[in-house]
Each structure stands twice: as structure tokens, then as C-alpha cells.
């Protein structure tokens, strides 16, 4: 696989990571059981976008990095790869800590009592200030999807750093003078007289490759 294909494949991998992160943000990560002495027991669900709001932001950053990796070349693409890799590492902390540890009841209560978990104005997801959290259940699907997305984005970012592709010289070569282009083709013919690409380029430029 040539360098250009490597870089395009790496950009697609970063894009797959961005999509996975966004999908995970829509899934439920934590179910909160609470008790209110006035309204009784209550059950509330916290999606990834609420429990780890940075996941949605980083998904957008990775998507922008994907588009930039396709549009840009060379050192700029390497820089994009480094940034996406760092963003992926940062985004992995929330799902990893939830999978490896246990959710913080106080954090869940704060999200619900502050209204941060409200997704729609006509369907608020809240708790009263005096409610007590009695249980937390982790739904592993959302965090796992997020962690896989981070892993994909990290791999894609590292590949972009290692193989960013050549700088955009091909586009600029169209603007060289005919004399410079002919001199370059003659030099290529001397170095690689059996190259099919060089022979075709020479014929296209009205240069006879058999003329010594």
C-alpha cells in the first residue's frame, strides 16, 4: 500500500472513531435510582452526552480532523494526526474510568438536580435538591463503544503521524514552465529508461524516448 493510500485509510479510521464516539454519546451510560420523601422512588437515565459531555465535543474534533486529513498534506497532516491522537487519549478517560471503577453518586445527583441531564424542555430529567441517590447501574455498551472509538481514532492519528503522505507537490508541478518540465523528463529518462510512467510522460510531452 502506497503512502497516499495509507494516509487516506488512516483518515477513514479517525472518521470511524468519531462516528463511534458520537453514537456512544446517544446511548445510556448510567441509570440512577433515587428516593424523594415527597414523590417517592425515581429512576433517571444519563446518556453519554450528559455523563461525559466532552465525548460529543471530541467527536466533532475528530470529524474535523478527518476532513482536514483528506484536504491537507505533508507536515500539516502529521500535525492533525498528533492532535487527533491526543484527543482520542483524552476522550478515553471517561469511559475507561466508568468501566474500570464505579460511578460517583454525588456526580449523578449534581447532574440531575442542576438540570444538566435535561435533553428536552418538555421532558425534563431532574431530581429535587433533597433527593437521595440510592443506586447506580452502569450500562457497559455506551462506554465500550466510546472506548473502541477512541482506540480507532488513536490508531488513525498515529498512522497519520507516521505516514502523512507527500507534500502537495503534484499540484504545484502543473505550473512549472515547459522548459523545466522537459528537462525534468529528460533526467527521468536517463535515470529510469524502462519506467512505463516516464515513457508515457515523455510521449505526452512530445519527447521521443528513443532519441539519444
Rosetta blueprint (number, residue, H / E / L):
1 X L
2 X L
3 X H
4 X H
5 X H
6 X H
7 X H
8 X H
9 X H
10 X H
11 X H
12 X H
13 X H
14 X H
15 X H
16 X H
17 X H
18 X H
19 X H
20 X H
21 X H
22 X H
23 X H
24 X H
25 X H
26 X H
27 X L
28 X E
29 X E
30 X E
31 X E
32 X E
33 X E
34 X E
35 X E
36 X E
37 X L
38 X L
39 X L
40 X E
41 X E
42 X E
43 X E
44 X E
45 X E
46 X E
47 X E
48 X H
49 X H
50 X H
51 X H
52 X L
53 X L
54 X H
55 X H
56 X H
57 X H
58 X H
59 X H
60 X H
61 X H
62 X H
63 X H
64 X H
65 X H
66 X H
67 X H
68 X H
69 X H
70 X H
71 X H
72 X L
73 X L
74 X H
75 X H
76 X H
77 X H
78 X H
79 X H
80 X H
81 X H
82 X H
83 X H
84 X H
85 X H
86 X H
87 X H
88 X H
89 X H
90 X H
91 X H
92 X H
93 X H
94 X H
95 X H
96 X H
97 X H
98 X H
99 X H
100 X H
101 X L
102 X L
103 X L
104 X L
105 X H
106 X H
107 X H
108 X H
109 X H
110 X H
111 X H
112 X H
113 X H
114 X L
115 X L
116 X L
117 X L
118 X L
119 X L
120 X E
121 X L
122 X L
123 X E
124 X L
125 X L
126 X L
127 X L
128 X L
129 X L
130 X L
131 X L
132 X E
133 X E
134 X E
135 X E
136 X E
137 X E
138 X E
139 X L
140 X H
141 X H
142 X H
143 X H
144 X H
145 X H
146 X H
147 X H
148 X H
149 X H
150 X H
151 X H
152 X H
153 X H
154 X H
155 X H
156 X H
157 X H
158 X H
159 X H
160 X H
161 X H
162 X H
163 X L
164 X L
165 X L
166 X L
167 X L
168 X L
169 X H
170 X H
171 X H
172 X H
173 X H
174 X L
175 X L
176 X L
177 X L
178 X H
179 X H
180 X H
181 X H
182 X H
183 X H
184 X H
185 X H
186 X H
187 X H
188 X H
189 X H
190 X H
191 X H
192 X L
193 X L
194 X L
195 X L
196 X H
197 X H
198 X H
199 X H
200 X H
201 X H
202 X H
203 X H
204 X H
205 X L
206 X L
207 X L
208 X L
209 X L
210 X L
211 X L
212 X L
